[in-house]
Amino acid sequence: MPIIGIIKRYRGQGIAGIMMNTLISYLRKKGFEKLSLETWQGSPAQNFYQKNRFMVNKVVNDRNGGVKSVKMFRLLGEIDSEQDSFYTSTLEYHKELSRELCIDLFIKRDDLYPKFGGGNKARKLDFILDKARNQNYNSVVTAGGAQSNHCRATALYAASLGWKTILIIHGDKPERYEGNLKLMELSGAEIRFVKQADVKEAMDNAISDLEKEGLKPYYIWGGGHSVEGALAFYEAVKELRSQLGNTIPDYLMVASGTGTTQAGLEIGIRHFYPECKVIGVSVAREEKRGKEEILKSMRELNEYLDNRIDLPDTITFDTSKCGVGYETVFPELIETVQEAIKKGLVLDPTYSGKAFYGMKSFIEEGTIEENSNVVFWHTGGLMNLLSSSAV
């Protein structure tokens, strides 16, 4: 195939991806079953092709200066085409809440992301496990709490691939499985309950157990904390851009946990909407660690993207709306969740409810001005709501 080349000033806007999809669609219509190409090892082009589901066939030491050629291919048959592209979520303008809050409120509905129970974790897993597939892994180990959206999405995604999954759940085994934990069980994943302090050892043991079975397990940090997880949300800003059209957002609100979701959004927003401010609302972490993890993820992603932006010294990670820790609730939060549901917007008390409460507080305080264009990135949490006795 010919080389896809993008003039430097147009890079980072998704043009190469569109060209690639157009080419693949054309070749499929013409009956081609396989697409082969050659690039060089460690190049940005190799990263691009791998993100577009090309697999390495052979590495050859045939270039000057020790540079190696990489021969890659992608199958174009029906089985591969079922997972041809990453999914999207809708963007909704909420007229009633816009009127009530005196802003123009756009809700990015990742809670309705159409795979593996939805939410920001499902979007991350699309990128994380796509990499694992391309590198020939065939099983997975990860960790989280009993109501972890990440563990639920991982278990369901792996089940769709026919992979064995071991989930390390910190905390005591409950008498009754509900919400996300129930879906983990139904997916066929093996669930191991351990103390918080023993999570890393338990994950290492799970990796060893799968290797003894002759499998090649993929290790995923809790919450999908990885470059691929952050990349998913850089790409999601491109998606948002196509949905907003000529509307320029002033603020983007998001619930922030392990930091990769906010990191990806920060890089994307600073690249495409430099006048827009991202406000992350902590769901648990204290300010110092939260900011450190987000900035670390931003550095890793920016390096992966060939330094797409000039990195900031700090970001906004508000800890005044998260209560005293993860899954803790307080009256104002419960009221916020209940009132939003009465207007057709389902929030949960663990993640999205805290971010929405934070947004309302910032509007009341004047931090977010009246008539601002505000994007509320809904990260999901329906299962957390249904398993909660607080609302």
N, C-alpha and C positions, 0 to 999 in steps of 0.2 A: 504494500500500500504506500502511497505518497506520504511525505511528512506533513503533519498539521503544524503550521507556523502562525503565530499570533504576534503582531507588532507590539512592542513592549508597552506602549501607552494604553493598549486595549486588553492587556492581560489581567487576570483575576476577576473577570466579569462573566465567566461561564461560557464564553464563546467557543473555546476548544471542545468543551463537553457537548455543546449543541451540534457542532460539526461532526464529532464522533458519533453521536446518536443518529444523525442524518445519514452518515455513511453506512452504519450498521443496518439501519432500516432499509436503505436502498439495496444493500447486498443480500439481505434476507429475501426481499421481494424477487430478486434475480435468482434465488435458489442456492446461493453460496452457503456452505456449512461451516467454514472455518476462515478466520482472518489472521494472517501472520505478519509480523513486522520485526524490525531490528533497531535497537538503540544502544546506548552505552551504559555500563553499570554505574549506579549511583547518580544518574542524571535526573533533573526535574522531569524529563520526558518519561523515564521509567516509573517514577512515582505516579504520574498522570495516568499512564496505561494500566498500572496495577489498580488504581482507584476505579478504572473503567473495566475491571474484571478480566484483564489480560493476565495470563499465567506464564511464568518463565519456563521455557523449554530447554534452553542450553545457554551456558556462559562460555565464551570462547576468548582466549587471550591472543587476539589477532590485530591489536592496534598499537600504535607507537606510544612509548612512555608507560607501558604496563597497563594501559586502559583496556578494559575487556568489553567485548560486544555481548549484548544480551539478546537472544532470540526469544520472542514472545508470541503467544497465540491466544485467540479467544474463539470458543465454539459458538456458533450462531444458530444451533438447532432449537427445537421447541422447548426442551428442558431448560436450557440456559435463558431463553427469552422470557420465561416466567418471572425471572428476577432481573429483568433488563435494566430497571431504573429504580432509584430510591423513591419512596412515596412522599407525598406532600400533605399538608394540613391546610384547612381553610382559614381565611382571615375575615372576621365579621366586624361590622360597625354596629355597636350596640346603642341604638337611638335612645332608649329609656335611661340607661345609666349615664350616657353622655349628657342628657338634659339634667339629671339629678346632680351630677358631679361638676357640671359647668366646664367640661372638657369635651374634646372629640376623642372617644374611646374606641380603639381598634383592638380586637381580641384575637390573638394568634392561637388557633385551637389545636395545639399539640395534644391536648387531652383527647382529641378525636383522631389522632394519628392512626391510620388504618392498619396497624399491624401489632400483633402480640400484646393486646390489651391497651395500646396507646400510651401517650405520655412522652416526656423528653427522654426517658431511658430507652424506649423502643426506637426512637430516632437515632440515638447513639449506637444501639446494637446493630442497626442496619450497616453502619460503617465499621464497627469493631469486628463483627463476625464475618463481614464480607472479606476483610483482610485475612481472617483465619481460614476461610474457605480457600482463598487463593494461595495460601501457603500450606495447604493440604493437612490442616489439623482436622481431627475427627471426634473430639470430645472437649468438654469445657469444665472449668472449676472457677467459682466465684463466691463472694460472701456478702452478707448483709443482715438486716434484721428480719423478724418474722413477717413484717408487712412491707418488705423491700420491693419497690416497683422495679428496680434493676434486676433483682433475682427472678421475679416473675417474668419479665421480658426475656431474660436470658434463657430461662427454662423453656418457654414457649418457642422461642426462635430455634434453640438447639433441637427441640422435639421435631420441628418442621424439617430439619436437616437429617433426622434420624440419628443424632449424636447422643451419646451418654453424657449426663450432666450430674455433677456433685455440687450441691449448695451447702456452704458452711454458714449456718445461722447462729448468730450470737444471742444467747439468752436461753432461758429454760423452755423445754418443750411444752406447749400449751395443751390443755385437755381437749380443746376443740380447734380444728383448723378452720379459719375464716379468711375471707378476702384474698389477698395475694398469696398467702400461705396455702390456701386451698387449691389455687390454680397451679402452684408449684407442685403440689402433690399429684394433682390430676395429670400433669404433663408427663409424669413418669420419672421426674428427677429424683435422685437420691438426696435426702435431706439429713444433714448431720448437725445436731445442736451442740454448741460448745460455749464455754465462757469467753467473754470479750478478749481477755488476755491471751487466749489460746487460739485465736483465729488464724494467725499466720502459720503456726505449726500444723494446724488442722488442714489448711490449704495445701501446704507442702506434702503432707501425708496423702491427701486426695490425689495430687498429681502423681505421686509415686505409685499409688494403687492402680491408677488408670494405665500407667506405663507398664506395669507388670501384666496387665491384660493385653498388652500389645497395641495399645492405642496411643495416639499423639494428642495429648491434652493441651488446651489453650488456657492460659492463666489470665483472668480478668480481675483487675483491682475493683474493690467495692465501689458501687455507683458508676461503673464504667469510666473511671478516672484514667484518661489516656489521651494521646494526641488525636487518635481517631475520634474519640468522643467529642473533643473540642472542635475538630474539623467539621463534624456533622452540623454544628451550629453556626460556623462560619458559612457553610453552604446554605444553611437555612435562611441566613440574611439575604442571600441572593434570591431565594424563593419569596421572601417577604417583599423585596424590592419590586419583583414582577407583579405582586398583588397590590401594592400601594399605588402604583402608577405615578402620577405627578404629586401625590401627597408626601410631604416631608415630615417625618416624625420629630418631635421635640424631645420626647422621653421614651425609654423602653424600660418597663418594669418586669422583673423576673425573680422567682424564688431561687435562692442560691444555697446549695448544699456542699457537695465535694468540690465545686468550683469550675468544672469543665464546661458546663452549659454556659455560665456567665462568661468564661474566658473566650469561648467561640463567638458568642454574641458581641463581646467587646471588640474583638479583632474585626469582625464583619461590619459592625456599626461604624467604627472609627474609619474603616476603609470607604464604605459606601455613603454613610451619612455622618460626616465629621462634626456637624453641629448638634447632633442628637446625643443625649446623655443616657447612659445605661445605669439603672439603679438596681443593684442586687439586694434583696432582703434575705438576711440569714434565716435559715430554718433551725439552726442549732449552734453553729460554731461561733466562738468569740471573735472579735474583730481582727486581732493581730494575725491569728492563724488563718482565718478566712481569706484575708487580703493576700497573705503570703502564698497560699495555694493557688489562688486565681492568677496572680501575677506570674507565678512559676509556669502555670499552664499556658498563659499568654505567650511567654518567652518561647516555650517549646513549639507551640503552634506557629508563631511568627517565623521561627527558624525553618520549620517545615515548609512554610509558604514563601521561602526566600526573602524574609524580612519585608513583608507586605506593608507594614506601617512603622512609624516611629513609636516605640513603646512608651506609655506614660509611667510616671513614678508611682502613681497611686490610682485607685479606682474607688467607686462608691459601693460599699458593702455595709449595709445598715443592720445593726444588731439590736436596735431598740424595740423591735416588733416581734421577736421570736420567743418571748417568755423566758423561762429559765432553762430551756434545753429542748432537745428533740422530742417531738410528740407531746410537749406540754401545751396546755390550753389556758385561756383566760377569758373573762366575760366579753370583752370587746371583740376578740377574735371570733367567738361563737356567734355573737350578734352579726358580725360581718358575713360569715358563712350563711347563716339563716336568711338574712335579707337578700343576699345575692341569689340564692336558690329561688326565692319568691319572685325574682325577676328573670328566671329562666337560665341563670348562670350557675352551674354546679361547681362549687369549690369544696376543698377539704381542709380540715384543721391542721394538717401537718405541713403542707407545702403551699399550694395555691392560695389558700385562705390567708396565710401570713403575708404573702406578697400583695394580695388585694387590700388587706388591712393597712399595710404599709403605704400603698398608693393613696388610699383615702386620707390617711394621716398627713402625708406630704401635701396633698391638695388643701386640706384644712389649715396647715401651717403656712401655706404660701410658697413652699419650696417648688411645687409644681403650679404654675400660674394658670388662671382661668383661660379658657379657649385654647389651651395647648393641645397639640396632637400627641396622644399617648398610646403607645402599643403595650398592651398587657399580654405577656407571653405566658399562656396557660400551660403549665407543665404536667397537668393531670392530677390524679389523686382520688379517683372515684372509689377504688377499692379501699383506700385509707378511710374515706368517709363512711363506707358501708360497714367497716369493721370497728368504727369508733362508737363508743357509748356516750361521748361528750356532747354530741350535737343532737 
